[in-house]
Amino acid sequence: MNITMIDRCGDFKQGTMYATLSEIESVLGKANCADDTTKVKHSWGFEVDGIRCGIWDYYGSHKQGLWSVYGPLDTLREVFPGKLIEK
């Protein structure tokens, strides 16, 4: 599995992931996408084997360990094994 960071996060929410900020940063590093700072504090854009994915918080959802995700959920489960990722 090849993860490449890109400067484009998800277009829309396709699912929810339950994780801590440090768990995401341990895989992807610090948030790398500029986003609407009135709504989003942390946002990542990346590709997994050429498939575009994204993760972001929404209005402080990261404080409850909830993240919006974009991309195939099976792919995201491979990147974050053991994390609950649901539609």
KEDOKOL-801091 format. One record per residue: x, z, y of N, C-alpha, C, O in turn; residue in three letters; residue number from 1. Coordinates in Angstrom, 2 decimals. Each point is the difference from the previous one (the first is absolute). Example, Ala and Ser with C-alpha at 12.3 -4.5 7.8 and 13.67 -1.06 7.14 Angstrom:
    neast      nup   nnorth   caeast     caup  canorth    ceast      cup   cnorth    oeast      oup   onorth  type  seq
    13.19     7.80    -5.69    -0.89     0.00     1.19     0.90     0.00     1.20     1.04     0.66    -0.02   ALA    1
    -1.39    -1.38     1.07     0.82     0.06     1.19    -0.77     0.73     1.09     0.51     0.17     1.11   SER    2
***
This chain:
    neast      nup   nnorth   caeast     caup  canorth    ceast      cup   cnorth    oeast      oup   onorth  type  seq
     0.85     0.00    -1.17    -0.85     0.00     1.17     0.89     0.00     1.24     0.89     0.84     0.14   MET    1
    -1.14    -1.80     0.74     0.79    -0.14     1.22    -0.88     0.30     1.21    -0.99    -0.69     0.24   ASN    2
     1.36     1.72     0.53    -0.75     0.38     1.20     0.79    -0.45     1.22     1.17     0.34     0.16   ILE    3
    -1.84    -1.11     0.70     0.60    -0.48     1.24    -0.85     0.46     1.16    -1.21    -0.24     0.02   THR    4
     1.81     0.90     0.95    -0.73     0.46     1.16    -0.26    -1.19     0.93     0.88    -0.83     0.22   MET    5
    -2.09     0.76     0.33    -0.37    -1.04     0.96    -0.67     0.67     1.19    -0.41     1.16    -0.08   ILE    6
     0.31    -1.88     1.20    -0.56     0.61     1.21    -1.49    -0.29     0.18    -0.50    -0.04     1.13   ASP    7
    -0.20    -0.14    -2.22    -1.44    -0.25     0.05    -0.68     0.90    -1.03     0.25    -0.12    -1.20   ARG    8
    -1.11     1.00     1.68    -0.70     0.90    -0.94    -1.28    -0.67    -0.47    -0.17    -1.20     0.18   CYS    9
    -0.70     1.94    -0.79    -1.22    -0.56    -0.57    -0.97    -0.53     1.04    -0.05     0.49     1.13   GLY   10
    -0.73    -1.49    -1.53    -1.00    -0.58     0.89    -1.27     0.85     0.05    -0.67     0.05     1.02   ASP   11
     0.36     0.61    -2.13    -1.19     0.84    -0.08     0.16     0.93    -1.20     0.83    -0.24    -0.88   PHE   12
    -1.61     1.30     0.86     0.09     0.99    -1.07    -0.61    -0.57    -1.29    -1.14    -0.46    -0.02   LYS   13
     1.94     0.51    -1.06    -0.48    -0.43    -1.31    -0.11     1.17    -0.97    -0.58    -0.14    -1.08   GLN   14
     1.13     1.28     1.47    -0.06     1.16    -0.86     0.56     1.22     0.69     0.40    -0.05     1.17   GLY   15
    -0.36     1.16    -1.91     0.50     1.27     0.50     1.06     0.52    -0.95    -0.14    -0.08    -1.22   THR   16
     1.21     0.62     1.79     1.04     0.63    -0.81     0.09     1.46     0.43    -0.10     0.32     1.19   MET   17
     0.31     0.55    -2.17     0.18     1.43     0.24     1.47     0.31    -0.22     0.49    -0.08    -1.13   TYR   18
     0.24     0.42     2.21     1.43     0.29    -0.08     0.42     0.74     1.26    -0.72     0.02     0.99   ALA   19
     1.89     0.57    -1.05     0.57     0.63     1.20     0.86    -1.01     0.74     0.42    -1.01    -0.57   THR   20
    -0.17     1.28     1.83     0.88    -0.85     0.78     1.37    -0.10    -0.66     0.56    -1.09    -0.09   LEU   21
    -0.03     2.21    -0.37     1.34    -0.02    -0.60     0.03    -0.81    -1.29     1.02    -0.62    -0.32   SER   22
    -2.11     0.61    -0.44    -0.04    -0.82    -1.22     0.05    -1.49     0.34     0.66    -0.78    -0.69   GLU   23
    -1.34     0.38     1.74     0.04    -1.41     0.42     1.38    -0.34     0.54     0.57    -1.03    -0.34   ILE   24
    -0.03     1.91     1.20     1.32    -0.26     0.58     1.10    -0.03    -1.05     1.00    -0.70     0.18   GLU   25
    -1.15     1.42    -1.28     1.02    -0.03    -1.05     0.07    -1.37    -0.67     1.03    -0.36    -0.58   SER   26
    -2.11    -0.40     0.65    -0.03    -1.35    -0.60     0.27    -1.07     1.05     0.76    -0.94    -0.25   VAL   27
    -1.39     1.06     1.42     0.04    -1.07     1.00     0.87     0.29     1.21     0.28    -0.91     0.79   LEU   28
     0.15     2.15    -0.61     0.73     0.37     1.20    -0.97     0.32     1.13    -1.20     0.13    -0.22   GLY   29
     1.73    -0.02     1.41    -0.83     0.32     1.17    -0.97    -1.15     0.29     0.28    -1.16    -0.32   LYS   30
    -1.42     1.50     0.91    -1.00    -1.01     0.37     0.68    -1.10     0.81     0.82     0.27     0.88   ALA   31
    -1.18    -1.52    -1.18     0.73    -1.12     0.59    -0.88    -0.94     0.83     0.52    -0.98     0.54   ASN   32
    -1.81     1.24    -0.41    -0.87    -0.91     0.74    -0.55     0.67     1.26    -0.39     1.16    -0.02   CYS   33
     0.38    -1.92     1.09    -0.67     0.45     1.22    -1.49    -0.19    -0.24    -0.43    -1.03    -0.52   ALA   34
    -0.35     2.00     0.90    -1.43    -0.07    -0.21    -0.69     0.61     1.21     0.68     0.45     0.92   ASP   35
    -1.97    -0.42    -0.90    -0.77     0.58     1.10     0.22     1.52    -0.01    -0.57     0.70    -0.83   ASP   36
     1.38    -0.21     1.74     0.38     1.41     0.00    -1.16     0.94     0.31     0.13     1.20    -0.21   THR   37
    -1.25    -1.70     0.70    -1.16     0.86     0.21    -0.72     0.28    -1.31    -0.80     0.93    -0.08   THR   38
     1.08    -1.73    -0.96    -0.66     0.15    -1.29     0.96     0.30    -1.15    -0.35     0.71    -0.94   LYS   39
     1.56    -1.24     1.02     0.93     0.02    -1.13     1.33     0.61     0.42     0.56    -0.37     1.03   VAL   40
    -0.06     1.33    -1.83     1.29     0.60     0.30     1.11    -0.58    -0.89     1.13    -0.17     0.46   LYS   41
    -1.44    -0.12    -1.73     0.99    -0.51    -0.95    -0.54    -1.28    -0.63    -1.14    -0.04    -0.46   HIS   42
     1.96    -1.01     0.44    -0.45    -1.27    -0.54     1.19    -0.75    -0.62     1.05    -0.14     0.62   SER   43
    -1.23    -0.33    -1.85     1.03    -0.74    -0.71    -0.53    -1.37    -0.40    -1.16    -0.15    -0.39   TRP   44
     2.02    -0.84     0.50    -0.28    -1.33    -0.52     1.11    -0.34    -0.97     1.18     0.22     0.29   GLY   45
    -1.55    -0.75    -1.44     1.01    -0.33    -1.01    -0.55    -1.03    -0.98    -1.21    -0.21    -0.08   PHE   46
     2.11    -0.41    -0.64    -0.37    -0.91    -1.08     0.56     0.54    -1.30     1.10     0.54    -0.04   GLU   47
    -1.87    -0.68    -1.01     0.44     0.36    -1.34     0.02    -1.28    -0.81    -1.05    -0.57    -0.30   VAL   48
     2.25     0.11    -0.04     0.15    -1.28    -0.71    -0.77    -1.11     0.71    -0.66    -0.81    -0.65   ASP   49
     0.74     0.79     1.98    -0.63    -1.05     0.80    -1.46     0.23     0.34    -0.61    -0.83     0.67   GLY   50
     0.02     1.93    -1.12    -1.41     0.31     0.26    -0.07     0.97     1.18     0.57     1.09    -0.06   ILE   51
    -1.26    -1.48     1.13    -0.06     0.82     1.20    -0.86     1.23    -0.21    -1.09    -0.07    -0.58   ARG   52
     1.60     1.20     1.06    -0.70     1.29    -0.11     0.17     0.78     1.30     0.87    -0.31     0.81   CYS   53
    -1.70     1.32    -0.64     0.12     0.85     1.17    -0.59     1.37    -0.26    -0.89     0.16    -0.85   GLY   54
     1.39     0.82     1.57    -0.50     1.37    -0.07    -0.02     0.54     1.42     0.94    -0.23     0.76   ILE   55
    -2.02     0.93    -0.39    -0.08     0.62     1.32    -0.98     1.17    -0.03    -0.88     0.09    -0.85   TRP   56
     1.07     0.80     1.80    -0.96     1.09     0.18    -1.00    -0.44     1.07     0.26    -0.96     0.73   ASP   57
    -1.37     1.65    -0.63    -1.04    -0.38     0.95    -0.59     1.27     0.59    -0.59     0.81    -0.72   TYR   58
     0.76    -0.64     2.01    -0.50     1.18     0.70     0.40     1.30    -0.69    -0.84     0.88    -0.23   TYR   59
     2.12    -0.75    -0.10     0.51     1.24    -0.55    -0.27     0.23    -1.48     0.16     1.12    -0.49   GLY   60
    -0.58    -2.16    -0.22    -0.31     0.18    -1.42     1.20     0.47    -0.81    -0.17     0.60    -1.06   SER   61
     1.39    -0.87     1.56     1.20     0.43    -0.72     0.06     1.53    -0.12     0.63     0.52    -0.92   HIS   62
    -1.28     0.19     1.82     0.00     1.47    -0.06    -0.74     0.51    -1.24     0.24     1.11    -0.46   LYS   63
    -1.14    -1.94    -0.08    -0.71     0.34    -1.23     0.58    -0.73    -1.21    -0.53     0.09    -1.10   GLN   64
     1.63    -0.82     1.31     0.62    -0.75    -1.08    -0.75    -1.27    -0.37     0.13    -0.49    -1.12   GLY   65
    -0.91    -0.05     2.06    -0.77    -1.22    -0.25     0.60    -1.16     0.79     0.29     0.12     1.19   LEU   66
    -0.10    -1.25    -1.88     0.60    -1.18     0.60    -0.83    -1.22    -0.31    -0.50    -0.15    -1.12   TRP   67
     0.34    -0.72     2.10    -0.64    -1.30    -0.23     1.06    -0.93    -0.58     1.16     0.03     0.41   SER   68
    -1.58    -0.87    -1.37     0.95    -0.92    -0.61    -0.56    -1.42     0.02    -1.21    -0.23    -0.03   VAL   69
     2.14    -0.72     0.07    -0.31    -1.41    -0.05     0.87    -0.61    -1.10     1.19     0.28    -0.08   TYR   70
    -1.78    -1.11    -0.73     0.73    -0.66    -1.07    -0.65     0.28    -1.34    -0.90     0.83    -0.09   GLY   71
     1.36    -1.51    -0.95    -0.56     0.25    -1.33     0.24     1.44    -0.44     1.14     0.48     0.00   PRO   72
    -2.19     0.21    -0.38     0.12     1.42    -0.35     0.92     0.20    -1.21     0.72     1.00    -0.06   LEU   73
    -0.74    -1.92    -0.90     0.90     0.12    -1.14     1.46    -0.07     0.43     0.85     0.71    -0.55   ASP   74
    -0.55    -1.56     1.52     1.37    -0.10     0.52     0.40     1.29     0.69     1.10     0.51    -0.20   THR   75
    -2.00     0.04     1.02     0.29     1.25     0.69     0.18     1.15    -0.98     0.81     0.90     0.24   LEU   76
    -1.55    -0.91    -1.34     0.17     1.04    -1.03     1.37    -0.09    -0.66     0.57     1.02    -0.40   ARG   77
    -0.02    -2.23     0.29     1.36    -0.16    -0.54     1.03     0.59     0.95     0.97     0.62    -0.44   GLU   78
    -1.18    -0.81     1.74     0.95     0.50     1.00    -0.08     1.52     0.11     1.01     0.67     0.22   VAL   79
    -2.22    -0.13    -0.36    -0.23     1.44     0.12    -0.64     0.54    -1.29    -1.17     0.38     0.01   PHE   80
     1.93    -0.36    -1.11    -0.58     0.46    -1.26    -0.44     1.46     0.08     0.67     0.84     0.60   PRO   81
    -1.80    -0.56    -1.22    -0.52     1.35    -0.02    -0.82     0.38     1.23    -0.62     1.06     0.02   GLY   82
     0.61    -1.90     0.99    -0.82     0.26     1.19    -1.37    -0.62    -0.21    -0.12    -1.12    -0.50   LYS   83
    -0.91     1.84     0.88    -1.36    -0.51    -0.12    -0.22    -1.05     1.07     0.09     0.28     1.20   LEU   84
    -0.37    -1.49    -1.63    -0.28    -1.11     0.90    -1.33    -0.58    -0.45    -0.12    -0.48    -1.13   ILE   85
    -0.87     0.50     2.02    -1.34    -0.45    -0.40    -0.61    -0.88     1.07     0.44    -0.01     1.15   GLU   86
    -1.44    -0.71    -1.53    -0.71    -0.89     0.91    -0.93     0.78     0.88    -0.68    -0.59     0.84   LYS   87
***
